[in-house]
Amino acid sequence: MKHVRSTLLLAVLTVFFGQQAFAADDAAPPKKRPVAKEAKRPAVANPKSASAQLLDQSGQAVFQVLVAEMALQRGDTNLATKAYSDLSLRTRDPRVLERTVEIAGYARRYDIALEAAKLWLDVEPGSVRAQQMLTGMLILSNRMDELAPTLVRMLEADKEGLGANLLGLNRMFVRTEDRVAVFNLIEKVCRPFFGVAEAHYAVAQAASSASMQERALAEAGRALELRPDWEMAALLQAQIAARTSTAQAVAFLQAFVERNPMARDVKLQLARALVGEKRYDEARQIFNQMLQGFPDNPDVVYPVALLALQQNDLAVAEAQFKHLLTLSIPDKSLAYYYLAQIAEEKGKTDEAIDLYAKVESGDQLVQARMRGAQLLAGQGKLDEARKLLSEANAVSAEQSLQLAIAEAALLRKANQPQAALDLLDALLEKQPDNPELLYETALLAERLDQMEIMERRLRRLIELQPENGQAYNALGYSFADRGIQLTEARELIEKALALMPNDTFILDSLGWVLYRQGDLPGGLAALERAYGMRDDPEIAAHLGEVLWSMNRKDEAQKLLRAAQKKHPDNEPLADAVKKFAD
C-alpha cells in the first residue's frame, strides 16, 4: 500500500495550502502553481518511515509503532489509529503526532485526528505543517466555528502567497452545503485583509454562492476599485450581474473594455454575451478585432467561424473552420461537421460526404452520420450509407439507438420496410419497452399492413408514456385513414392535440377524422389551419379531397396542382391529383 501521506487528506491539504496551490473559481491566479490531484485511498501503508524515525525511542514505543504499522498492512485501520493515538498522548512527540493525524484521517476518525493535530500545534506552535493538518481536519470535521483563527494565521504566515491563497479560499468549501455558513466564515477570514483586492474577490464569490446578490456585486466592485484593470474581478461582476439582467452585464463589460481595450478575456466574454443577446453584428465585430491580435486562438477563431456561418457568410466561415483544423484543439469533429454543412450548401455532395464521415465524436456524431448516409443513399449507394451508420463509434446506448433508427429510415425510404422492421425488431427484443423502438416499429408495421402489431405497440407506448401526443395521433390517424373506430380515433387525436396544440400533423389528423365522420366544414377548417402552418404535400392531398367533396372542385384542382409542382415525387399527392383530375 502507498504511504498514508498520499491519502485524500494530504491531497486536500496540498490543494488548500501546499506551495500556494490556489486557483480562483472563474480564472487562474497570476502565477500558476502545481495542484495535487485527489489520491485514491491506499490499501496498505509503508511502515518504514515512521518506524525508522522512532527506533531511538523506548522498546515499548517501538513495539507500539510496529504493531500499528503492521495493522495498517493488514487493513486494520482501527487498531492502527488506536495504537498511534495512545502513543501520541504518552510521548507528545511531533513525529508521532503527525503520523497519528495521517492515519486517523485516512481511517476517517476525524475526531482523533483533530485532537492530535491540536496537540501537535500546541507542542510546535510555529509548525506550518501542523497548522495545515489542523485546518484540514477542521474542514473535514465541519468545525466551521473554529476555522477562522487558524486560516487567518496561515494566511498571515505566507505574505508572498497571500493573494493566491485568498483566491483559493472558496475552493476549500466546494462540498459544503451550508453556503451562508461558508460566506460568514470567508468574510471573517478575509476581513483583516480588506486592503487586498483578492480578499474582496473571495467574499464576492462566497456571497454569490450564498445567493447574496447585492453583497456579491458590492464586493466585486471593491475588488475592482483596488485593481481597476483586474479582468478576473470584472468577469465575476459581470457573471453576478447577468443573473438578474444580461443587458446590465453587457453594459458593464462594454464599459470595462472601453477603459481597458487590451482586456482580452473580458472582451471575449463581451462578444459571447452579445451573441447570447442575439446582437450578432456587434459580436462579430469584436471577434474580428480580436482575430487580428489572436489569429491562432481557438476561442476566437471558432466563434468568428460560427457567426459567419450564422450570417450565411460561407466564404469566411469555411476559411476559419479550415484554419481551426490546423490548430491544436482536442476534438476537430465540430469543425468537420460545419465544413460538411458548408460543402453541402455549395452543392459539393462528395466533399460533404467525406467531411461528415470525419465526425468521430461529440453531440454531432449521430446527425453527421445520418446526413452523410442520406447523401450516399441519394446517390444510390445504400450499402455504403448503411456502413457509414453501422461503423460509427457510438459512445452511448442512445447514440447506437439513433443510428439504428436512421438506418431503418434509409431502408424504409428505399422501399424495404420489412428489412427496416427486422432491424429494429432485433433491438426491440432486447429493449421491449423502449418508447422510440415501439413507435418506429409500429409505423413500419402499419406500412406492412400488420395492423394488429401496430395497434398493440402503440397502445403499449401509451401505457408507458400517457403524455406522448405522437402515440395517440399515430393510432388515431391509423383508424381514421382506414375508416374504422372513428369515435375512438377522434378521441385519440383530440387527446394528442390537447397535449400538442400547435402540431400541424395532429391538426391534419383532426381534419381527416372529422372528414371521415362527415363533418366537412370542421374538417376543412382544421386542414386549412394545418396547411397554413406547414406547406406539406400530404396535408395538401387531404385538403384537396375535402374541397372536392364540398363541390369546390376548381379550388381543389388548383391547390393540388400547385402542391405537386413543389413536391413532384410525393406519392399520396400524386394519387390525389390523379384521382381528382377532370
C-alpha positions, 0 to 999 in steps of 0.5 A: 500500500502507498504511504498514508501521506498520499491519502485524500487528506494530504491531497486536500491539504496540498490543494488548500495550502501546499506551495500556494496551490490556489486557483480562483473559481472563474480564472487562474491566479497570476502565477500558476502553481502545481495542484495535487490531484485527489489520491485514491485511498491506499490499501496498505501503508509503508511502515518504514518511515515512521518506524525508522524515525522512532527506533531511538525511542523506548522498546515499548514505543517501538513495539507500539509503532510496529504493531500499528504499522503492521495493522495498517498492512493488514487493513486494520485501520482501527487498531492502527489509529488506536495504537498511534493515538495512545502513543501520541498522548504518552510521548507528545512527540511531533513525529508521532503526532503527525503520523497519528493525524495521517492515519486517523484521517485516512481511517476517517476518525476525524475526531482523533485526528483533530485532537492530535493535530491540536496537540501537535500545534500546541507542542510546535506552535510555529509548525506550518505543517501542523497548522495545515493538518489542523485546518484540514481536519477542521474542514473535514470535521465541519468545525466551521466555528473554529476555522477562522483563527487558524486560516487567518494565521496561515494566511498571515504566515505566507505574505508572498502567497497571500493573494493566491491563497485568498483566491483559493479560499472558496475552493476549500468549501466546494462540498459544503452545503451550508453556503451562508455558513461558508460566506460568514466564515470567508468574510471573517477570514478575509476581513483583516485583509480588506486592503487586498483586492483578492480578499474582496474577490473571495467574499464576492464569490462566497456571497454569490454562492450564498445567493447574496446578490447585492453583497456579491456585486458590492464586493466585486466592485471593491475588488475592482476599485483596488485593481481597476484593470483586474479582468478576473474581478470584472468577469465575476461582476459581470457573471453576478450581474447577468443573473438578474439582467444580461443587458446590465452585464453587457453594459458593464463589460462594454464599459470595462473594455472601453477603459481597458481595450487590451482586456482580452478575456473580458472582451471575449466574454463581451462578444459571447454575451452579445451573441447570447443577446442575439446582437450578432453584428456587434459580436462579430465585430469584436471577434474580428478585432480580436482575430487580428491580435489572436489569429491562432486562438481557438476561442476566437477563431471558432466563434468568428467561424460560427457567426459567419456561418450564422450570417450565411457568410460561407466564404469566411466561415469555411476559411476559419473552420479550415484554419481551426483544423490546423490548430491544436484543439482536442476534438476537430469533429465540430469543425468537420461537421460545419465544413460538411454543412458548408460543402453541402450548401455549395452543392459539393455532395462528395466533399460533404460526404467525406467531411461528415464521415470525419465526425468521430465524436461529440453531440454531432456524431449521430446527425453527421452520420445520418446526413452523410448516409442520406447523401450516399443513399441519394446517390444510390449507394445504400450499402455504403450509407448503411456502413457509414451508420453501422461503423460509427463509434457510438459512445452511448446506448442512445447514440447506437439507438439513433443510428439504428433508427436512421438506418431503418429510415434509409431502408424504409425510404428505399422501399424495404420496410420489412428489412427496416422492421427486422432491424429494429425488431432485433433491438426491440427484443432486447429493449421491449419497452423502449418508447422510440423502438415501439413507435418506429416499429409500429409505423413500419408495421402499419406500412406492412399492413400488420395492423394488429402489431401496430395497434398493440405497440402503440397502445403499449407506448401509451401505457408507458408514456400517457403524455406522448401526443405522437402515440395517440395521433399515430393510432388515431390517424391509423383508424381514421385513414382506414375508416374504422373506430372513428369515435375512438380515433377522434378521441385519440387525436383530440387527446394528442392535440390537447397535449400538442396544440400547435402540431400541424400533423395532429391538426391534419389528423383532426381534419381527416377524422372529422372528414371521415365522420362527415363533418366537412366544414370542421374538417376543412377548417382544421386542414386549412389551419394545418396547411397554413402552418406547414406547406406539406404535400400530404396535408395538401392531398387531404385538403384537396379531397375535402374541397372536392367533396364540398363541390369546390372542385376548381379550388381543389384542382388548383391547390393540388396542382400547385402542391405537386409542382413543389413536391413532384415525387410525393406519392399520396399527392400524386394519387390525389391529383390523379384521382381528382383530375377532370 
